[in-house]
């Protein structure tokens, strides 16, 4: 049985999404000291601020966790699955994510804490888009699982076991993409302040619209091919 070809789009889109995740997270982290691309730090804040009765910080952390969850719920509803497949409604998710980042940038410019849940909701949507590809767990908004999987694969290789090199390569690209996003986010936040977040919004909006157009063309081409085959 011939082996399926790897999806090349994943090796471009995965690192790019990770770059966006790291970029958005560091911009909000610099301003509010609250992560928005993963909930681990926010949950820690829930415990600390709850015990120490820091009401304002507690509300901010709670809004971040709930918004991230809401974003994941929205993606799960629209994409109808966790396996990476081009038939999923990723374009719609990208567009809505871009709008949320746009609102976050607007509120960040006003120094409003609403920027945190808006950005967290967008990151939750992104992180839920594709959870698995050929048995490989995919995460683009936090690096804990990525680094863990890289470590496991390297450990297996050190034991002399064969590993699929594409898995290690994809995970490393995603990690490097996230790291590059954090570096870029710090540099542009120092230069553009809140306006830097509009760049992430633009990338998601135009990426989503481009994906929708590309998917429509592919679907049309597929329909024409099937119709031609039936006419023969």
BELHUQUI-V854029 format. One record per backbone hydrogen bond with DSSP energy under -1.0 kcal/mol. NH is the residue of the N-H (numbers start at 1). CO is the residue of the C=O. E is the energy in kcal/mol with one decimal. If there is no record, write none. Layout:
# BELHUQUI-V854029
[[NH:CO:E] [NH:CO:E]]
This chain:
# BELHUQUI-V854029
[[13:9:-3.7] [14:10:-2.0] [16:12:-1.7] [17:13:-2.7] [18:14:-2.2] [19:15:-2.2] [20:16:-2.0] [21:17:-2.6] [22:18:-2.7] [23:19:-2.4] [24:20:-2.8] [25:21:-2.2] [26:22:-2.0] [27:23:-1.5] [28:24:-2.0] [29:25:-2.4] [30:26:-2.3] [31:27:-1.1] [32:28:-3.0] [33:29:-1.6] [43:39:-2.7] [44:40:-1.8] [45:41:-1.9] [46:42:-1.9] [47:43:-1.8] [48:44:-2.6] [49:45:-3.1] [50:46:-1.6] [51:47:-2.1] [52:48:-2.5] [54:49:-2.3] [55:53:-1.2] [58:54:-2.5] [59:55:-2.4] [60:56:-1.8] [61:57:-2.3] [62:58:-2.4] [63:59:-2.4] [64:60:-1.8] [65:61:-2.3] [66:62:-2.4] [67:63:-2.1] [68:64:-2.4] [69:65:-2.2] [70:66:-2.5] [71:67:-2.4] [72:68:-2.0] [73:69:-2.3] [74:70:-2.5] [75:71:-2.1] [76:72:-2.6] [77:73:-2.1] [78:74:-2.1] [79:75:-3.0] [80:76:-1.3] [84:132:-2.5] [88:85:-1.7] [90:88:-1.6] [93:89:-1.5] [94:90:-2.8] [95:91:-2.2] [96:92:-2.4] [97:93:-2.6] [98:94:-2.5] [99:95:-2.1] [100:96:-2.2] [101:97:-2.4] [102:98:-2.0] [103:99:-2.3] [104:100:-2.5] [105:101:-2.3] [106:102:-2.1] [107:103:-2.7] [108:104:-2.4] [109:105:-2.1] [110:106:-1.0] [111:108:-1.4] [112:107:-3.2] [115:112:-1.6] [116:113:-1.5] [118:114:-1.8] [119:115:-2.3] [120:116:-2.6] [121:117:-2.3] [122:118:-1.7] [123:119:-2.2] [124:120:-2.5] [125:121:-2.0] [126:122:-2.1] [127:123:-2.8] [128:124:-1.1] [129:126:-1.4] [131:82:-1.8] [132:82:-1.7] [133:136:-1.8] [136:133:-1.8] [138:131:-1.7] [147:143:-2.9] [148:144:-2.1] [149:145:-2.6] [150:146:-2.3] [151:147:-2.4] [152:148:-2.4] [153:149:-2.4] [154:150:-2.4] [155:151:-2.4] [156:152:-2.4] [157:153:-2.1] [158:154:-2.3] [159:155:-1.3] [160:157:-1.6] [161:156:-2.3] [167:164:-1.2] [168:164:-1.2] [169:165:-2.6] [170:166:-2.7] [171:167:-2.3] [172:168:-2.2] [173:169:-2.1] [174:170:-2.2] [175:171:-2.3] [176:172:-2.6] [177:173:-2.3] [178:174:-2.2] [179:175:-2.5] [180:176:-2.6] [181:177:-2.0] [182:178:-2.0] [183:179:-2.1] [184:180:-2.7] [185:181:-2.5] [186:182:-2.2] [187:183:-2.1] [188:184:-2.7] [189:185:-2.3] [190:186:-1.9] [191:187:-1.1] [192:188:-4.0] [193:189:-1.4] [195:192:-1.5] [196:193:-1.6] [197:194:-1.7] [198:195:-1.2] [201:197:-1.7] [202:198:-2.5] [203:199:-2.3] [204:200:-2.1] [205:201:-2.5] [206:202:-2.8] [207:203:-2.1] [208:204:-2.6] [209:205:-2.4] [210:206:-2.5] [211:207:-2.3] [212:208:-2.4] [213:209:-2.2] [214:210:-2.6] [215:211:-3.0] [216:212:-2.1] [217:213:-2.1] [218:214:-2.5] [219:215:-2.5] [220:216:-2.3] [221:217:-2.7] [222:218:-2.3] [223:219:-2.3] [224:220:-2.4] [225:221:-2.1] [226:222:-2.2] [227:223:-2.4] [228:224:-2.4] [229:225:-1.9] [230:226:-1.9] [231:227:-1.7]]
